[in-house]
Amino acid sequence: MHPIDRETVGCHDITLTQWSLLSALCEESAKALTMGYLAGKLGLTPSGVTRWSNAGLSRGEQKPGDRQVCYLEPTTQGFSLWEEIRCECAEREGKLIEHLSKEESENFVAALEELARAASTESKVEN
């Protein structure tokens, strides 16, 4: 995470770990995610995910018929905060891009688009 983004997250009274958890939940908001999946994705233990999720930004539910499996999903408040922070970070990054020449800016955007495609492809392979 870029230092400017860290500063933006910190201004919202959440930790970087909570931000990582919230981002994981919101980026995959089409489905609730298990604690085990989130723990693996974030490099935490399932109990660590539980500890960091207790900020009112997510809610958990137990899997019907299997009380040992717990799913998390973002709350409305959590999703709104995620969108707000993402917009603030994008705005700050946009201001940084203004320092590039037109050619540098176009190359930068093209590289980001290629990285996004690669990340999307990699994510599909892992699932």
C-alpha positions, 0 to 999 in steps of 0.5 A, a space after each residue: 500500500 502506498 504511504 498516501 493510502 496508509 494515511 487515508 486509511 488511518 484518517 478513518 480510525 481503522 487499522 491497515 489490517 482492518 482495511 485489508 479485511 474490509 477490502 477483501 470482503 468488498 472486492 468479492 461482495 457477490 458472496 460471503 467469505 469463510 473465515 478460513 479463506 480470509 485468513 489464508 488470503 490475509 496471512 492471519 489465523 481464523 481467530 485473528 480474522 475474528 478479532 479484526 472483524 469486530 469493528 462493525 464493518 462486517 458481520 458473521 454468520 454460521 454455515 447452516 448445519 456446520 457451526 464450525 464454518 463461519 462466513 463474513 460479509 461487509 455491513 452497509 457501513 463497511 461497504 460505504 467506508 470501503 467506497 469512500 476510502 477507495 475514492 479518496 485514494 483514487 483522487 490522491 493517485 489522480 493528482 500524482 498522475 498529473 505530474 506525468 507527461 501525456 505519454 508517461 500517463 498513457 503508458 502508466 495507465 496501459 501498464 495498470 490495465 495489463 496488471 489488472 488483467 493479469 491479476 484477474 486471470 491469476 485469480 480465476 486460475 486459483 479458484 
